[in-house]
Amino acid sequence: MTDINFIELKKELKNELKNELKNENESEQDVEVKDKNDQKQYNKQINYNVLIQKQYQGQKAENEADQDTEIEAEAEAEAEGKAKSKSDSDADAKSSVDDGKKPKFY
C-alpha cells in the first residue's frame, strides 16, 4: 500500500479550502460593489429623467399661462374697441339729431 501522510494531506486540503472561500468571498464583494454602483447609476438616471419632466411640465404650464393672458388681453382689447366704436356711432347719431334737422321718413 501507499504511504499517505494524513496530517499533511489534511493541511493541504484545509489551505485549499481556505483559499477557495477567500476567493469566493472577494468575488462576491466585487459583485456587490458593482451592483451598488449600477443601482446608483440607475437612480441618478431616474432622478435626471424626473427633473427633466418637471422642467418640461413647468415650461408647458408657463407657456399655457402666457397664451391664456394673451388671449384675455386680445379679448379685452376687442371688447374695448367694439365699445368705443359703438359709443362713437351713438355720439354721431346724437349729433345728427341735435343739428336741428328733422329725420326723414321714407
Protein Blocks (a to p, Z undefined) as FASTA:
>chain_A
ZZddfklmmmmmmmmmmmmmmmmmmmmmmmmmmmmmmmmmmmmmmmmmmmmmmmmmmmmm
mmmmmmmmmmmmmmmmmmmmmmmmmmmmmmmmmmmmmnopacddZZ
